[in-house]
Amino acid sequence: MIGITIWGKMFQRFNPIEEIIKHARIVEEASDYLPELFERYLNGKPIDDLVKKIDKLEDDADDIKRNFRQFLKKGIYIVLKDQSY
């Protein structure tokens, strides 16, 4: 099993660290558009294209967050189910 990390063993199809990093990168990319968005808005220029780009990136970030939460719910359920009290 060369090349398999502890994360790979624990989360065979889902790597939470990678998902958090993906989410952060998307949020950072969306925030990069904000200075231009505000500049255009304050100067009365059209902002529709930037709003669409930011909205799409936010949707992508939300999808990652939603998948992460679903994973956590399943993981917690499995841990609680296996506990003996």
C-alpha positions in Angstrom: 0.0 0.0 0.0 2.7 2.5 -0.9 1.5 6.0 -1.4 -1.6 5.8 0.8 -1.7 8.3 3.6 -3.6 8.0 6.9 -6.2 10.4 5.4 -6.6 8.0 2.4 -7.2 5.1 4.7 -9.7 7.0 7.0 -11.5 8.9 4.2 -11.1 6.7 1.2 -13.3 8.7 -1.1 -13.4 12.0 0.7 -10.4 14.0 1.9 -11.6 16.8 4.2 -8.4 18.7 4.1 -8.4 18.9 0.3 -12.1 19.9 0.4 -11.4 22.8 2.8 -8.5 23.9 0.7 -10.7 23.8 -2.5 -13.4 25.9 -0.7 -10.8 28.4 0.5 -9.4 28.8 -3.0 -12.8 29.4 -4.5 -13.7 32.0 -1.8 -10.4 33.7 -2.4 -11.0 33.8 -6.2 -14.5 35.3 -5.6 -13.1 37.9 -3.3 -10.5 38.9 -5.9 -13.3 40.4 -8.0 -14.6 42.6 -5.2 -12.3 45.7 -5.7 -13.3 45.9 -9.4 -16.9 45.3 -8.5 -17.0 48.2 -6.1 -15.0 50.4 -8.4 -17.4 49.8 -11.3 -20.5 50.2 -9.0 -19.3 53.5 -7.5 -18.5 54.8 -11.0 -21.9 53.9 -12.4 -20.5 51.2 -14.7 -22.2 47.8 -15.4 -21.4 45.1 -12.9 -23.6 42.2 -14.2 -20.8 40.2 -15.6 -18.8 40.3 -12.3 -21.9 39.6 -10.2 -22.5 36.4 -12.4 -18.9 35.3 -11.9 -19.0 35.8 -8.1 -22.4 34.1 -7.9 -21.1 31.1 -9.8 -18.0 30.8 -7.5 -20.2 31.2 -4.4 -22.4 28.3 -5.7 -19.3 26.2 -6.2 -18.1 26.9 -2.7 -21.5 26.2 -1.3 -21.5 22.8 -3.0 -18.2 21.9 -1.4 -19.5 23.0 2.0 -22.7 21.1 1.6 -20.8 17.9 0.7 -18.5 18.4 3.6 -21.4 18.8 6.0 -23.0 15.6 4.6 -19.8 13.7 5.1 -19.5 15.0 8.7 -23.1 13.9 9.5 -22.4 10.4 8.2 -19.1 10.2 10.1 -20.6 11.3 13.4 -23.5 8.8 12.9 -21.0 5.9 12.4 -19.0 6.9 15.4 -22.0 7.2 17.6 -23.6 4.0 16.3 -20.4 2.0 17.1 -20.1 3.3 20.6 -21.2 1.1 23.4 -22.6 2.8 26.5 
